[in-house]
Each structure stands twice: as structure tokens, then as C-alpha cells.
Amino acid sequence: SSGINAEYGVLGVHFNGRFGALGLSRRSTLMYKELRFKTLAELLHQYISCYRDCCHTVDRIKLGLPVSHDKQSMESILWKYMVIRPGRISDKDFTQHCDSFSRQLRGQTAHQMKYAKQSRDHANGNRPHSDNSDSSKKPLKNSR
């Protein structure tokens, strides 16, 4: 490993019960993923495998909340709702975190999920932090 850290943005898409994605990369395997994955975990495992094939290691995956389709919405986007560290948990736990997140997405609106997270953080005495903070020192945090 070269010791260089890089972040890549991937927009996950869920439509008609399937997952897919749009990614920005020069490598075709790290870009578009068709809406063919039955679960979020399958999609993310595919990306992890493709990154490995490019000699990269996925250290963490930040899952954000859905983006509003309302063109007039002033709602801010929560890009880091849940952080999963694939190399630090078992495949079973990885899948459980992904499944839990997917269930939350189907059962609540993004606004409800954001409000619930803010309420939990406040109740636990956690101050809100920006997405630019160094979260490498933080343990896996499941927002269930």
C-alpha cells in the first residue's frame, strides 16, 4: 500500500426493490452499477471487490440519507448517517448493518431518519459534527 488515502463518491440508487449506483471514476468497474442487486450488502460487496481488483482497500463506507426529489426543498443532505468499517467487522455483521439501514430507508422518510439521529445524538450528549471531521479515530457506530 502506498499509504495514500482517497475518498470516492458513489450515489446509491434504490428503485423497484433493486439497488444500483452511479460512481465517478476513470475505471469502468467503479462507475455505473445496474439496478440488479437484491440487497445493499450485495451492491457494496461488489464495489469492495472491484476496489480490491484495483489494488485498493475500502476502509470505511459512509451511508447517507436519501436526497429529496422536491426541487424547492431546503433540506440539507446528511451524507454520513451511518459508517461501516468492512475490515473491522464480520461479513455477517456487515450484511446486518446494511439490511438494518435498508429497512430504515423503506420505513421512514429521510427527514424522519435525520430527526431521529439528531435526537439520539442529543440524548447521548454527542455534539453534531461536520462530515469533514477525522472519523478515523471513531469506532463503528450503528445508528439503530
C-alpha positions in Angstrom: 0.0 0.0 0.0 1.2 3.5 -0.9 -0.2 5.0 2.3 -2.4 7.4 0.3 -6.0 7.8 1.4 -8.6 8.8 -1.2 -12.3 9.2 -1.0 -14.7 8.2 -3.8 -18.2 9.3 -4.1 -20.9 6.8 -5.2 -24.5 7.6 -5.4 -26.6 4.5 -4.5 -29.9 4.1 -6.2 -32.9 2.0 -5.0 -35.7 1.5 -7.4 -38.4 -1.2 -7.7 -36.7 -3.3 -5.0 -33.3 -3.3 -6.6 -30.0 -1.5 -5.8 -27.6 0.1 -8.3 -25.2 3.0 -8.3 -23.5 5.8 -10.1 -19.8 6.4 -9.3 -17.2 8.8 -10.5 -14.1 7.0 -11.6 -11.7 6.5 -14.6 -12.2 2.8 -14.1 -15.3 1.3 -15.6 -15.7 -1.2 -12.8 -16.0 1.6 -10.2 -18.6 3.6 -12.1 -22.2 2.6 -13.1 -23.8 -0.4 -11.4 -27.1 -1.6 -12.9 -30.2 -1.9 -10.8 -29.7 -5.6 -10.4 -28.6 -6.1 -6.8 -31.2 -7.5 -4.4 -29.6 -6.0 -1.3 -27.5 -3.1 -0.4 -24.9 -5.5 1.0 -24.6 -7.2 -2.4 -24.0 -3.9 -4.1 -21.4 -2.8 -1.5 -19.6 -6.2 -1.7 -19.4 -5.7 -5.5 -17.7 -2.3 -5.0 -15.4 -3.7 -2.4 -14.4 -6.5 -4.7 -13.8 -4.1 -7.6 -11.7 -1.8 -5.4 -9.7 -4.8 -4.4 -9.1 -5.7 -8.0 -7.7 -2.2 -8.5 -5.3 -2.8 -5.5 -7.3 -0.5 -3.2 -8.7 -1.3 0.3 -12.0 0.0 1.4 -11.5 1.3 4.9 -15.0 2.7 5.6 -18.3 3.2 3.9 -20.4 6.2 4.7 -24.1 5.8 4.1 -26.1 8.9 3.7 -29.8 9.6 3.7 -31.9 9.8 0.5 -31.9 13.1 -1.4 -35.2 14.9 -1.6 -36.8 14.9 -5.1 -38.5 18.2 -4.3 -36.7 20.9 -6.3 -37.8 23.5 -3.8 -36.5 21.6 -0.8 -34.2 23.5 1.5 -33.4 20.3 3.5 -29.7 19.8 4.0 -28.3 16.4 2.8 -27.0 14.1 5.5 -24.1 12.4 3.7 -22.8 10.4 6.7 -25.8 8.8 8.6 -24.0 5.5 9.2 -20.4 4.5 8.9 -19.4 0.9 8.3 -15.8 -0.3 8.6 -15.9 -3.5 6.5 -12.4 -4.7 7.5 -13.2 -4.5 11.2 -16.5 -6.5 11.3 -17.5 -9.9 10.1 -19.4 -10.4 6.8 -22.4 -11.3 8.8 -22.3 -8.1 10.8 -21.7 -6.1 7.6 -24.8 -7.6 6.0 -26.8 -7.0 9.2 -25.8 -3.3 9.2 -26.7 -2.9 5.5 -30.0 -4.7 6.0 -30.9 -2.6 9.0 -30.1 0.6 7.1 -32.2 -0.6 4.1 -35.2 -1.4 6.4 -34.9 2.1 7.9 -34.9 3.7 4.5 -38.0 1.8 3.4 -39.8 2.5 6.7 -39.1 6.2 7.2 -38.5 9.4 5.2 -35.1 10.9 5.2 -36.4 13.8 7.3 -37.7 11.3 10.0 -34.3 9.4 10.0 -32.3 12.6 10.3 -34.5 13.9 13.2 -34.3 10.5 14.9 -30.4 10.6 14.6 -30.2 14.1 15.9 -32.5 13.2 18.9 -30.4 10.1 19.7 -27.1 12.2 19.4 -28.6 14.9 21.7 -29.8 12.3 24.2 -26.4 10.7 24.3 -24.6 14.0 24.8 -23.0 13.9 21.4 -22.4 17.2 19.7 -23.2 17.3 16.0 -20.0 17.2 13.9 -19.3 18.1 10.3 -18.6 15.5 7.6 -15.1 17.0 7.3 -14.1 15.7 10.8 -11.5 13.0 11.1 -13.6 10.0 11.9 -10.7 7.5 11.6 -10.4 7.6 15.4 -14.1 6.8 15.9 -15.3 3.2 16.4 -18.0 1.8 14.2 -21.3 3.5 15.0 -24.5 1.9 14.1 -27.4 4.4 14.2 -30.1 1.8 15.1 
